[in-house]
């Protein structure tokens, strides 16, 4: 799958997804000044699913109805980064294409899905 990992996410997320065989564009490696709207445009143009901890992407996708391929929102947690990364990679492997066309919110003890317009 193809993912844009927002700069607010830890670098190990991008590395772990690459190790799992996914095509990953990590914003912090490319353009730290990219606005949310620029990232959305990149996601739409390249059919990338956005992985972020920034709730603004949920707002852009759902309320402003930007036609994003998918958003995975990592909810705030006190869990160690390694545990979060492992869980994310596992969820991506388990859900695959179900991540497309939805806002997926990963919380400590549950997953939530909302279809995107």
C-alpha positions as CSV (number, residue, x, y, z in Angstrom):
1,X,0.0,0.0,0.0
2,X,1.0,3.6,-0.3
3,X,1.2,5.9,2.7
4,X,2.1,9.5,3.5
5,X,3.3,9.7,7.0
6,X,2.8,13.1,8.5
7,X,5.8,14.8,10.1
8,X,4.0,14.8,13.5
9,X,4.5,11.0,13.5
10,X,7.6,9.3,14.8
11,X,10.2,8.4,12.1
12,X,10.0,4.7,13.2
13,X,6.5,4.5,11.9
14,X,7.7,5.3,8.4
15,X,10.6,2.9,8.7
16,X,8.5,0.0,10.0
17,X,5.9,0.4,7.2
18,X,8.7,0.4,4.7
19,X,10.2,-2.7,6.2
20,X,6.7,-4.3,5.9
21,X,6.9,-3.7,2.2
22,X,4.8,-0.6,1.8
23,X,5.5,2.5,-0.3
24,X,6.0,5.3,2.2
25,X,6.5,9.0,1.8
26,X,7.6,10.6,5.2
27,X,6.9,14.3,5.1
28,X,9.7,15.0,7.6
29,X,12.2,13.6,5.1
30,X,10.9,15.7,2.2
31,X,9.2,19.0,3.0
32,X,8.8,19.9,6.7
33,X,7.0,23.1,5.8
34,X,4.2,21.3,3.8
35,X,0.8,22.5,4.9
36,X,-2.0,20.1,5.6
37,X,-3.7,21.2,2.4
38,X,-0.5,20.4,0.4
39,X,-0.3,17.0,2.0
40,X,-4.0,16.4,1.1
41,X,-3.3,17.4,-2.5
42,X,-0.3,15.0,-2.6
43,X,-2.5,12.2,-1.1
44,X,-5.2,12.7,-3.7
45,X,-2.9,13.0,-6.7
46,X,-0.8,9.9,-5.7
47,X,-3.6,7.8,-4.1
48,X,-1.7,7.8,-0.8
49,X,-3.4,7.0,2.5
50,X,-2.4,9.6,5.2
51,X,-1.1,8.4,8.5
52,X,-1.1,11.2,11.1
53,X,-1.6,12.2,14.8
54,X,-3.1,15.5,13.7
55,X,-6.9,15.7,14.0
56,X,-7.0,18.4,11.4
57,X,-6.8,15.7,8.7
58,X,-10.0,14.1,10.0
59,X,-11.6,17.6,9.8
60,X,-10.4,18.1,6.2
61,X,-11.5,14.6,5.1
62,X,-14.9,14.5,6.8
63,X,-16.2,18.0,7.4
64,X,-14.6,19.8,4.4
65,X,-15.2,16.7,2.3
66,X,-11.8,16.6,0.6
67,X,-11.7,13.4,-1.4
68,X,-8.8,11.8,0.3
69,X,-8.0,8.1,-0.4
70,X,-7.9,7.3,3.4
71,X,-6.8,8.7,6.7
72,X,-5.3,6.7,9.6
73,X,-5.4,8.8,12.7
74,X,-3.2,7.8,15.6
75,X,-5.1,9.0,18.7
76,X,-3.0,10.3,21.6
77,X,-1.7,7.7,24.0
78,X,0.9,7.1,26.7
79,X,1.9,3.8,25.1
80,X,5.6,3.4,24.1
81,X,6.4,4.2,20.5
82,X,7.5,0.6,19.8
83,X,4.1,-0.8,20.9
84,X,2.2,1.8,18.8
85,X,4.3,1.0,15.7
86,X,3.9,-2.7,16.1
87,X,0.1,-2.3,16.5
88,X,-0.1,0.0,13.4
89,X,1.8,-2.4,11.2
90,X,-0.4,-5.3,12.4
91,X,-3.6,-3.3,11.7
92,X,-2.4,-2.3,8.2
93,X,-1.6,-6.0,7.5
94,X,-5.0,-7.1,8.8
95,X,-7.2,-4.4,7.3
96,X,-5.4,-3.7,4.0
97,X,-7.8,-2.2,1.5
98,X,-10.4,-1.5,4.2
99,X,-8.3,1.5,5.1
100,X,-9.2,3.0,1.7
101,X,-12.2,5.3,1.7
102,X,-12.3,5.6,5.5
103,X,-11.1,7.6,8.4
104,X,-9.6,5.0,10.7
105,X,-8.9,6.1,14.3
106,X,-6.5,3.9,16.2
107,X,-7.0,4.3,20.0
108,X,-5.4,2.3,22.8
109,X,-8.2,-0.2,23.1
110,X,-10.3,0.0,19.9
111,X,-10.5,1.0,16.3
112,X,-13.1,3.3,14.9
113,X,-14.1,3.7,11.2
114,X,-15.9,6.4,9.4
115,X,-16.6,6.3,5.7
116,X,-15.1,9.3,3.8
117,X,-17.3,11.2,1.4
